[in-house]
Amino acid sequence: MKNKTALSLVAGALLALGLSGTAAAQEALTVVSFGGAYGATQKKHQIDPYVAETGKRVIFETYSGGIAEMKAQVQSGNIQWDVVDMETIDLERACSEGLLEIIPRDILLPGDDGTPAEQDFIPEGLASECAVAEIVYSTIYAYNEKTIGPNRPATVEDFFDVKKFPGKRGLRKRPQFVMEWALMADGVPDKDIYKVLATPEGQARAFAKLDTIKNDVIWYDSWSQAPQMLNDGGVSMIQVANGRIFDAIRNENKPFTIVWDGNMYDLGAWTILKGTPKLKQALEFVAFTTSTKALAGFEDVAYGPPRKSSLALVDKDVLTHLPSAHMDEGVQVDSVFWADYGESLSEKFNEWLLK
């Protein structure tokens, strides 16, 4: 489908919703995401084509995830961000707390093969009324072959074994994925991870396991920091989104290896901040940038597209590097769990860090 036809469809849907072209809608749209190779891919395959087709300005900023900044903007009425890329671990909570606009499904474009959007997206991709999925990704860990030593780690248990695999570990400074891994490494079956983590005993067990590597951890804030930390030798292995390492291996010839065991697979999605005065343009942007071709572009960093029509465009050599090829080695992130327990576990996690 040609972009002009696609934009005509979006415009028609927006008019049907009564969203006229206000002056505010013509101002620059502020889009926020995670930076690094991922952000570069978004710019190349989503933002630049949108700007070229519409002639509208987009300011592209980065953040480290979470909902604190979004909550402050909505509660104060001082909206600085319009469209925000979110992990579903944060999405569920942000949507339930009323921080996000509802995104009507009839603005979404059909697949390039003519399949209606709601049939083209995988069910999880449109599960939240506040979001439209862009990628399927996995949180994995990777090691630097030049600094890892004589042994090669292959499991989550190995990540926690500082005797067999000495050296610093890099972990993102959030309880999500860290606490799940701690329980995995302590022997909890994958199917029981969230059931155990929901109990005070299970949380204590996770922190006790983290105590065993606490002195060997370097904490970081943003996924984009991870490849450089691994390359510099500051850490011998690091937790990171799979696409960051794939990009470093393929495009920079870095001596990194991905360990898929225990990978936590999930979706990333566009959301729109509640109360943005640029709602019409935000909806137009989300529709345009979740089209078949735009989402297929994430093959550049080995993130799977949530649309079936996009998957048909992915290079066959990349398919084995997508999270969808390694789901049997991993665990799906329970975003509902994190919506329910995220705030309390974040408090406990921060208290633990200070001990």
N, C-alpha and C positions, 0 to 999 in steps of 0.2 A: 504494500500500500504506500503510495507517495505521501510525503509529509504534508503537502498542502491539503490533500483530501483528509488526512488524519486531523489536521488542525481545524478543518471545517466541521468535522464530527465533534471535536471538543467544544468548539464555539457554540454549536447547536445545543449541546447538552447543558452548557453553562447558561445560555439564554433561557432554556426550559426551567432552570432552577431559579431564575429571576436575578442572576448575578450580572448586572450591567457593568460596563467599562467605566469605573470611576477614575478620578484623577489619581487617587492613591494606588490604584491597580497598575498605573503606568510608571510608577517609580521603580527603582531597582529592587529586585526581589533578593532577600538575604536567605541563602541556603547554607545549612550547617551540616558538616559531616566529619569524618575521622582522619582525613589527611593521608600522607604517605602515598605509596603506590596505589592504594585503593582510591584515594581522592583524585589522583592523576587520571585513573581510569574513568571515574565519574565525569571529570571535566572533559575528557576526550570523547566519550560515547554518549553522554547525557547533556551536560551543560553547554558545551560549545555548539553542538547541533541545534539545541533549543534557541540559543542566542542568534545563531546564523539564520534560522528559519523565521523567527519572530521579530528580530531587531530589538528585543527588549534586554535590559541590563540585568545581570545576576552578580551579586556579591557572594563569593564562596568563602566561607570561614570554617575553621576547625574547632572541635571540642573533644573532650575525653570520655563522653558518655555520661550516664546518670540523668537525673531530672531536676536537680537543685536549681540550676540556672533557669530552666524553663518555668519552674514553679514560681520563682521570684518575679519573672517577667509577667506572667499571667496574673498573679495576685496583686502586683503593683499597677497593672494596666499599662505598663511601659514595654510594649512588645518590640523587641529588637530583632528577633529571628522570625522568619516566616515558615520555611520548610526545614524540617530537621530529620536527619537520618538516625534511626534508633534501633538498638538491639531489642529483641522482644522481651528480654528480662526486665527492661525499663518500660517498654511500651505498655504492658498490661496495667502497670501501676499508674502511669501517666494518663492513660485513657480513663481508668476508673475514677481518678481524682479530678476529671474534668479539665485537664490541661490541654487537650487536643480537640480539633475540629473533627466532626464525622465526615468521612470522604464518600460521597455518593458513588455507587458502582457504575451508574450509567454514564459517567464521564470517561470511563476507561475505554481504550481503543481495542477493537477486535485484533486478533492475531493477524500476521501477514497472510496466513492461509485462510482467513475469513472466520476463524473460530471465535465465537463471542468470548469476551474477556473472562467472564465468570466460569467458563468451561476451560479456558486456556491456562489460567493460573492453577497451580496445585492448590488444594483446599486450604492448606496452612497459609498460603500467600495472601488470602483475603479473609482470614479468620477474625481479625480485629476490624471493627467498623471505623476505627481511627487511623488505619494504615493501609498501605499497598506495598507488598514485598518487592524488593529489588534483587536480593541475593539469598542463596543458601550457602552458609559458611561453616567452618568448623574451628573450634579452638583446639589447637594441638600443641605439642612441644617439639622443638627442633634443637639439634646440636651442631656445633662447629667441628667438622672432622679433624681440623688441625689442632684443636685445643682440648678435645674430649678425653684424650688419653688412650691407653691400649684397649680398653673395653668399650663396647658399643651398646648404649641403652636401647631397649625395645619395648618397655612397658611403663605404665604409670608408677608401678612399684620401683622401677629403676630410677625414676626422677627423684624419689625420696631416699634413695640409698646412697648416702654421702661417703660411705666406706668404699664401696665398689666403684663408685663414680664420683671422685672428689672434684671440687670446684664449685663456683657460685652458680646459683639458679636464679633466673629472672622470672618474676611473677607480677602480674598486673595487680595493683593495689586496690582490689575489690574482693569481697567474699565470693562472688559468683565465679564458678569454675574452680576456684582454689579449694573451697570446702568440699565440693564434690570429689575432686581428685584425692583429697586427704582421706576420705572414706574409702574410695576405691583402693588406694594404696594400703589401707588398713584391713582389707579383706572383705568389705561389704559388697555383696553381689550387685551388679549394675541395676537390676530391676528393683532393688530395695533402697537405692541411694537416697531418694527424696523422702521416702517413708522414715528412714532413720534420721535424716537431717531435720525432720520436723519435730523431733523430740529433744528435750534438754540433754538427755544422755548422749544422743547422736551428735549434737553440736559440741558437747564437751569432748567426745571422742575425736571429732575432726580437729579441734584446736590442739588436742594432745599430740596428734600425728604431725600437725604443723610445727609444734614445738621441736620436733626432731630435726627440722631443717632450718629453723628460724634464723640461726646465726650464719647460714649459708645462702640466704636469700637477698637479692637486690630487688627492691620494689620499684615499679615504674608506673606511669599514669596512662600513657597512650600507646595503642598498638603500633603506631608509626615509629616509636622509639626502639622497638624490639630488634629489627634486623641490624641496626647499627651497634647495639649493645652486644649482639652475638658476634658480629664481625670484628669489633674492637678487642674481643677476648676478655671483656669484663665479666662475662658469664660463659659457662661451658654449655649450658642448655637453657632454653627459655620458652615460656608459655606465650603463644601468639596465635593470631588468626592465620589460617593456612595460606591465604593468598599473599600475605606479606613475605613469607619464605619462598613460595613458588616464584614470585617476581624476582627475588634476589638471586635465586638459583638460575632461572632461565635468562634473565636480562643482564645480570651482573656477574654471572659465573662464580657465585659464592659457594664455598665448600660446605654447604649446609645439608642436613638430612632431616626429613620430617618423620616423626614417630606418630602413627595414626592410632595406636592403642589408647583407648579411653578418650578419644576425641569427643568433644561436646558440640554436636551440630545444631544449628539454629538458623533463623532468618534475620536479615536486616531489612528495614522498611522505611519508606518516606512517611512522614507525618506532617501535619500542619498545626502550628501553634494556635491555641484558642484566642480569638479576638484580633487576629491579624487584620489590618485594614486592606490587605492585598489578597483577600481570599480568592477572588476570581483568578488572578494570575497564578496563585499558588496551586489551584486545582488544575489549571491549564498545564503548568509545569509538571505536576505529578503524572498527569495523563500522558503527556508527550514523552517523558523520560522513563516510563514503564512500558513502552511499546516493544514489540518483538525485537527489532534491531538494536535498540538501546540496551536492553538487558543481555543480549547475546555478547555484547562487548566485554562483559565481566570475565570472559574466558581469558582475558589478558592477565588476570591475577588468580585464575583457577577458582573463582566463586561460581557456583551453579546458578543458572537462571531459574526463577520460579514459574516461568511460562514454558509450556511444552513447545510452542512454535519457536521460541528462542533456542531451546536445546538442539533443535534440528540444524541450527546454524553454527554450532560450536565445533571447532576443529576436533577431529577424532583423536588426535594425539593428546589432546587436553582432557578428554573424558575420564581417563583413569586417574587424573589428578584432582578431580572434583570431589567434594565431600560426599556426594551421592554414591560414589564408588567405594566408600569406606564406612557406611552406616553400620554394617555388621560388627565393626570394631569399636563402635562408639555408643554414646548415650544421647538421646534427644534432650535438650534443655527444657526444663519444666518452667515456663514463664509464669504460669499461674502460681506455682510455689513461690517464686521470687516476688510476685506481686503481693502475696500474703506475708511473707517472712523477710522480704528485702530490707525494710527499714530497721527491724529489730536485730537482724543478723549483721547489718552494716555497723550498728552501734557496738555490738559485741566484738566485731572484728577490729574496729578502731581502738577499742579498749585493750584488746589483746596485743595489738601492735605496740602500744605504749608500755606494756609490762616489761 
